[in-house]
Amino acid sequence: MKKIAAIFFLTGTVLFAGEITLEEAIARALKHSREVQIAEKKFLSSKIKAKQAIKKALPSLVYLGNYQQSEYERMQAKNRTEKQGEKIGYRQSVTLTQPLFQGGSIVAEIQGAKYYESLFEIEYLQKKIETRLKTIQIYSHIIRAKKELEALRYSKKQLEQRYEKQKVQLELQLITRTDLLKTEYHLLSVESQMEKAKNEIEVQTENLKIQMGLFKDEKIEIQEFFVPKQCSAKIDFDKDRKQAMETSMSVLSAKYRLEIAKAEQRGRAGEMLPEINLFASYENVGERRTFNQSRKDMEWIGGVEVRWKLFSFGREYDSYKVATLEKETQELSQEKIQDSLRLKLREAYLDLCRLEILRDSKTKALETAELNFQMEQEKYDAGLISVVDYLDSEKQLREAKVSYYQTELEYYYAFEYYQSLLV
């Protein structure tokens, strides 16, 4: 488990600066995430409960002090009525009890508590992974929107330059008013998309601040991150799948839930068996009229106590049947989770390979769109193509840039998601 934590989670305190990296954003998110903090509290609580379960097998020392007072009674005789005084009594005892046999329920509770501790540790680490992936996703949305805004600004600059030239051409009657209006329409469309990209940056930046535990008015500027190439070449899918089916968190979580259900079943079975306790007591037998008298008359008593619930309308057996059904349910859930993980791994790996090919394709498409736009500009300046053809080439270049950036970020997230399934 420590190895898992070391691989996936950044440790240490990251001092906030105006400009942050992806690693810093993840580290702050892990530190400030309420979901992670809740999972950590549950994990710490489970560790205490595991200690509590062990202590149930240890001796216990109990002091009991009892004071009783009842109302007086009237005694009727032949010719008179007598009134007795109030009944007063004191009892004291100090008892040491050691469980000898509880039908296996204490052992089952200890085992169940240890598995609960392991389960909550798994869930704690899972929340960290989920927080990491969510932070990467939000961070990527901001990068993508900024890249899109950058492409739109470039398009706007090109269109504005073209628009100024067209106004001169219109005065010289080299083009029609319709050509100018088409360029104006494209300019307005680009400006509209720019506003959309700005809004996306603003919303996702605020979302990232919440994720990182920053105040709304704090200014941050995120840095771009390097996206590696050919990630699939470093993957041995068969080896990864075998490892994941044995040691991944989802598999271990299902395993621990099954073991908890088994321990619960053993505990319920133990409730139908006798309980045997060894005890030693220092007490006064019977009530004493005064407290001092009850203390002076105390004596040692020891022995073995056997307690066996012989009849309760089958309530304990019903509890055992419920625990058995829960165990069978967890066995089916374990098989379901294994099948689901096997499918998720295959889908994640194939999606990574698809995006890897698509990324190369988008790279070529962007290079082609850039060359095509340069050629279309020259053709339009020479009067060889219409303004519609020119504007189409500009739009293709803009869309190629946006599509490339989006694919690159999706590729990185797909690789991170695949890695998260292995731990």
Secondary structure, DSSP 8 states (H G I E B T S, - for coil): -HHHHHHH---S-----SEE-HHHHHHHHHHH-HHHHHHHHHHHHHHHHHHHHHHTTS-EEEEEEEEEEE---EEE-SS-EEE---EEEEEEEEEEEEEEE-TTHHHHHHHHHHHHHHHHHHHHHHHHHHHHHHHHHHHHHHHHHHHHHHHHHHHHHHHHHHHHHHHHHHHTTSS-HHHHHHHHHHHHHHHHHHHHHHHHHHHHHHHHHHHHT--TT---EE------S-GGGG--HHHHHHHHHHH-HHHHHHHHHHHHHHHHHHHHHHTTS-EEEEEEEEE-SS-BSSHHHHHHT-EEEEEEEEE----STTHHHHHHHHHHHHHHHHHHHHHHHHHHHHHHHHHHHHHHHHHHHHHHHHHHHHHHHHHHHHHHHHHHHTT-S-HHHHHHHHHHHHHHHHHHHHHHHHHHHHHHHHHHHH-
